[in-house]
Amino acid sequence: MRTRWLMWIVWPAFLVAGALEALVFAVVDPQDLRWFGHPVAMSSLGVYTLAFFAFWAVAMVSSALTALLAMSAAEVNR
């Protein structure tokens, strides 16, 4: 049961992160990014990777909160 609950969180978050990655980097060029006024000292692949994992983490938090709110009080207090 725990594995199924984890997959309800991780898999949709993975799909959302992939979609966000495609949408964001269709508009933004990683070489044009600035961090506090300085160019980002990473390769384009590094920026893509870091952004994907950041998007994935945020989407997992969102999915986890949704799964938690969908539980009954008995399931939460178990």
Secondary structure, DSSP 8 states (H G I E B T S, - for coil): -HHHHHHHHHHHHHHHHHHHHHHHHHH--GGG-EETTEE--S-HHHHHHHHHHHHHHHHHHHHHHHHHHHS-HHHHT-
